[in-house]
Each structure stands twice: as C-alpha cells, then as structure tokens.
Amino acid sequence: MFRSNNNLALAVFGAAMVLTAGTRTARPAVAEVPAATAEKRLNPDLLNLPPSTWVKIKPNRNPEGRSFSGICWGNGLIYYFGGYHGSYTCNDVELYDAAVNTWTQATEPEDWRDCDAWKYLTPAQAKLAKDNARGTNYPGILTPKGRPLTCHTYQQHVWFPEEQAFYNILVRIGLWAFDPAKREWHEVTKRLPEIKDLSGCGLYYDPVLKTVFAVTAGGDASGAYVFDAGKRTWVLRCKLPSADWSEVHAAYDSTRKVHVVHAQRKLNVLGVQGSPRWGGPVDGLFAFRLKK
C-alpha cells in the first residue's frame, strides 16, 4: 500500500498493481458488498495484464477522490477510507472487488459539516470537528453512528487476516477495525504508540508473527511496536536507527522475510529556518526483521 497526497494511491495484489486516481463524482447509494473469497477469479483486465504495462481498469464507477489518504488490499478487496484538508468531507468506506471489477460504498457517508446538528457535541467539540477539515490535528470525535470522521490515513491501515478486518491507526481515538463482511467499525483499543508526526507513522502486517505492528518516527519513542491482540497492548520490539527520522514508509520482502523502510527527515523538524515543510534529506533504505 502507498500513501496519497494528491488523490493517487497504489495497491499490490498477486503480480499486479492497481493505482487509484480520485475524482469528484456523485455519491452512490450504499450497496451490498459482494462476498470476497480466495477462490474468486480476478477480472480479465488484471489476469491479462502484460508486464511493464499500464492498463486502465474500467469498473462500474470511481469513488470521490480523497487526498492525504491511502488504500490497502485484503481478501480480494481494496479498502479506501480517509481524506483531509478539505479534500473530502465524508467518512464512508469504499471497497473495490477485483473479481467483479466493482466499487461499493460499504457505509453511508456522514459529513463533518453537519456537526452543528449533532446535539451530543459541545460547542468546543463542534469547532474541533470543523477545524479538522482545515488541516488541524484530528479531534478524536465520533459521528452519530459511532464512526470515525474522515482523516489522514496514509499508510496507517492494513489487512489483518487473522481478524478478517482492515485495521486502522486513528490518532486521538485509537486502533480501530473495519469488518468488510459486516460493514461495521469497532474500536480495538484506545492505546496507541507515541506518534510525533502523522507522516512518520505506519501500520503493517507481519506474516511470521501473524499480527500488525506500527512504525513510529521522531523522538526517543521511535521504533517498531508489535500489537499483542490477546492483551490489546503494544510492545516495542526494536528502536529505529535514528531519532531524527520524521517520515517513514515500509514494505515487506516476502522472499527474505524482512521489512524494508524508507526514511526521510523534514528540514523544519531539523530546525532549518525558512525550510519547506515537506522537504528534507533522504536517509535511504533500511531493513529489519521482527522475531517471535
């Protein structure tokens, strides 16, 4: 899975990669999610994909674009949730079924712009919900249906096969799971590792440990934290090589059974006066393996 800042996101399944490019379209009605199974046949657009070739897949429709989000793959489905800085105001989950080449809106949208009508919120909380869309920190407020608001998602969600759910790090709320079969959100735990910067945090799956883990960068708490599903706690397994990293992204090398991390430092985090917020030196690639 790849993070998106400009309505672009990438997912890998089988030997193919799928890139989503968000657009503004009319919101469809919530539909039944097709059951996804390992036995389902991939659609011909993917099966017949030549090497080193881009092919535009033509599904039933495309969901609205949502910047500062990301997608991930699990159990035959692409999961798409998030959107920030005013790019998308609703919190619906979109699922793409590769077998039938279909996007489905799995949950009905709830819009933070309606928060003045959410009577359970205090005026201060309603203001936080509105400020959320302007790019301030995530307010940690749930919607009337008990769901999270749209937010940065980047590389902070992953398929957890043992739980048959997409797990999500939601800052100020905790670790949440979305069940694509039931089309339901539920809170796993309020506990999260220390997160200094949203772009310096990612959630991944380790097939050897059979659980998810988080990589957080920035400061003394930087490290890889494994989630203990039985105890609902995070365990620091290894520190990062540098406390100066402020942006990290990881991918799993299944051949060598190691996680490869790309690390970068932001100039403004390093205290360089007048520096671009997103600029900074790249430290390179690092690999590590989590042991039982």
KADA-V566542 format. One line per field, one symbol per residue. phi: phi as a letter, one per 40 degrees, with the letter a starting at -180 (. if undefined). psi: psi as a letter, one per 40 degrees, with the letter a starting at -180 (. if undefined). A space follows every 10 residues. Layout:
phi = ???
psi = ???
This chain:
phi = .bcbbbgbab bbagbbbbbb bcbcbccccc bccccbbccc cccddccccc cfbcbccbcc abcccacgba babafgbcbb ahhafgcabb bcbbbbcccb fbcbccbccb bccccccccc ccdccccccc cdcchccdcg bccdcgbccc adbfbbaacb cccfaccbcb dgbhcbbbcc ccfbcaccac cbccbcadcb babbbbcccf acabbbbhgc cdibbccccc cfbbbccacc cbcccbabab acccccfbcb bcbabccccc gccgccdcci ccchbbbabc bc
psi = iiiheffhih ihhbeiihhh hiihiihiih ihhhhhidei hiiddddehi ifhhhhhgad ihiiihifai iihhfeihhh iahifedhei fihhhhhdde fhhhhdiihh hdeeddegee iidddddddd ddeeeiihef hiidefiiii ihdbffiihg ddefihihhh hedahiihhd defiiihdie hiihhdhdef hihihhedef iiiihhihad ehahhhhhdd efihhhdiii dheehehiii ihgddefihh hhiihhddde fhheiideii iheahiiihh i.
